[in-house]
Each structure stands twice: as C-alpha cells, then as structure tokens.
Amino acid sequence: MSGLVFPGSQAERAFARVLEGTETLVLSKATLDEVLGILTRKFSRESEALSQTAVLITEMGELVKPT
C-alpha cells in the first residue's frame, strides 16, 4: 500500500518496475485479501471498486499458493 501512498518510496519504485514489466508481482490470495481489507478500512472503497481492484492486481501479477 505504501507504494501507492508515499511518492518516492522504495515501494513506489518497486510498483513502477511491475508496471514497466521489468519485475513480476507475485502475491497470494491471503495477500490480495489483506490489500483489499486495507482499502476497505482506510479508504471506504465500495464492493464494486474493490472487485475491480482485485481483478486489476491479479492481472498485473501472478497469483500463487504458498506451500
């Protein structure tokens, strides 16, 4: 989340590399759920917006199942 909130941060640079295609975003369902939960609590996002965000994040990266 900090990559989206704090310009110039290391997280923002990492997120930019994902958008540029030089890095791959790898996340689990649990991580995606946590991000969506934060968006809900901190930014009062509606369910439709959260659904679209989940699809966007999943399409940007690779969803994995930790073992």
N, C-alpha and C positions, 0 to 999 in steps of 0.2 A: 504494500500500500504506500510505503514511503516514496517509492519511485514515481508515483502519480501525484504526490502531495508536495514533496520538497524538491524544487528545481535545483539542479546542480549536484544532487546527492549521488552517491555510488549506486544506489538502487535505480535512480533515474537513468544513469548511463547504461546499466545492465538492461533495463527495459528498452532503451533505444537500440541496443545491439540486437535484441529479439526482433524489434520492428524492422530493422535493417536486414535481418536474415543472417547475420554473422554468428548468432548464438541461438540455441534452441531452448524454449521454455519447457521445462519438464515439471509436471505437477500431478499430484494425486487427487482423488475425489475429496479426501479429507481437507487438503489444502484449498481446493476450489470452494468447498463449503465454508471454510473459515473466512476466505476473502469475501464471499457473498454475505456472510453474517456480519462482518465489519461494515460493509457497505450499508446494510440494513440498519444497524445500530447507529452508526456515526453520521450517515448521510440521508437517512429516511427514504431509501430507494423503494419504489413500488415493485410489486412482484413481476410485472411485465418487463420493466427495465432490468431487474435482476436476472430474469430468464435470458434476455438478450445479451447481457454482460457475460453470463456463463457460457453461452454459445460462442461469443467472440473470443473469450480467453481460451476456451478449449480448441478452437480453430487455430489460434495463434501458436499453440504449443502441442505438446504430446502428453496425453493423459496416461499415467502408468499406475500399476498396482504394486505397492511396496510389498516385499516379501520378508 
